[in-house]
Amino acid sequence: MLSSMVMWEHKAQAGAEIKLEAVEGFSARGMTRLYGRGDHFGRRTFNLDLWKTRDGRVFSRFWSHSNEVDGESWAVIGGHTGGKDDQQVPQLLRDRYEAWTRSNI
């Protein structure tokens, strides 16, 4: 099993099962940013942002300034966000972010 490349300050909070649904054409306009991070691997930086809509829906965007990296956006369905900083990022989303990062290095 591969060891984790992305280090998290806190463990993900346990809670209800969540699902991720891919989102095309994501825009964070009108949303509140809950959390953001950047991970540096060589000359590339990979970013994860977590956003919340006024009605409580949660979305995430993976992005990089590199032209060679395609971003991804996800709707986080079920569960809840809460806790300190990276505790708001559910384990399923953490795993997806790491897989995206690995595929773009």
C-alpha positions in Angstrom: 0.0 0.0 0.0 1.3 3.4 -0.9 1.9 5.8 2.0 0.2 9.1 2.1 1.8 12.0 0.3 -0.5 14.7 1.7 -0.1 15.5 5.4 -3.2 16.6 7.4 -3.0 18.4 10.7 -6.1 16.7 12.1 -7.9 13.4 11.6 -11.1 13.6 9.5 -14.2 13.8 11.7 -16.2 10.6 11.9 -19.8 11.0 10.8 -22.5 10.0 8.4 -21.5 8.5 5.1 -20.8 11.0 2.4 -20.7 10.8 -1.3 -19.0 12.9 -3.9 -20.6 14.0 -7.1 -18.5 15.6 -9.9 -19.5 19.1 -10.8 -18.8 20.7 -14.2 -18.2 24.4 -14.6 -17.9 25.1 -10.8 -18.1 28.7 -9.7 -17.8 29.7 -6.0 -19.6 33.0 -6.6 -21.7 33.8 -3.5 -20.2 31.0 -1.4 -18.2 31.1 1.8 -14.8 29.6 1.8 -14.5 27.1 4.6 -11.0 25.8 4.1 -8.1 26.0 1.7 -4.6 24.5 1.3 -1.7 24.2 -1.1 0.7 21.3 -1.4 4.0 21.8 -3.1 5.6 19.0 -5.1 8.7 20.1 -6.9 7.7 23.1 -9.1 4.0 22.4 -8.9 1.5 23.4 -6.3 -1.8 21.6 -5.9 -4.7 23.3 -4.1 -7.9 22.2 -2.4 -10.6 24.7 -1.5 -13.8 23.8 0.4 -16.9 26.1 -0.1 -20.3 26.3 1.4 -23.4 27.8 -0.2 -26.0 29.9 1.7 -28.3 26.9 1.8 -25.6 24.7 3.4 -24.4 22.7 0.4 -20.7 22.0 0.4 -18.4 21.9 -2.7 -14.7 21.4 -3.2 -12.4 22.4 -6.0 -9.0 20.9 -6.8 -6.8 23.2 -8.9 -3.3 24.2 -9.9 -1.8 27.1 -11.8 0.0 24.6 -14.1 -1.4 24.4 -17.6 -0.7 20.7 -17.6 -3.1 20.0 -14.7 -6.8 19.7 -15.1 -8.8 20.8 -12.1 -11.7 18.9 -10.5 -14.8 20.0 -8.7 -17.0 18.0 -6.3 -20.3 18.3 -4.5 -20.0 16.8 -1.0 -23.3 15.0 -0.3 -24.3 13.9 3.2 -22.4 14.3 6.4 -21.5 17.7 7.8 -18.5 20.0 7.8 -17.2 21.2 11.1 -14.2 21.2 13.3 -10.9 22.9 13.0 -9.4 23.7 9.7 -8.7 20.5 7.9 -11.2 18.5 10.1 -13.8 19.9 7.7 -12.4 17.8 4.9 -14.1 14.4 4.9 -11.9 11.3 4.4 -13.5 10.4 1.1 -12.6 13.9 -0.3 -9.1 13.6 1.2 -8.6 10.3 -0.6 -9.9 11.8 -3.9 -7.6 14.9 -3.5 -4.5 12.6 -3.0 -5.4 10.5 -6.0 -5.8 13.6 -8.1 -2.4 14.9 -6.8 -0.7 11.6 -7.5 -2.1 11.5 -11.1 -0.7 15.0 -11.9 2.8 14.8 -10.5 
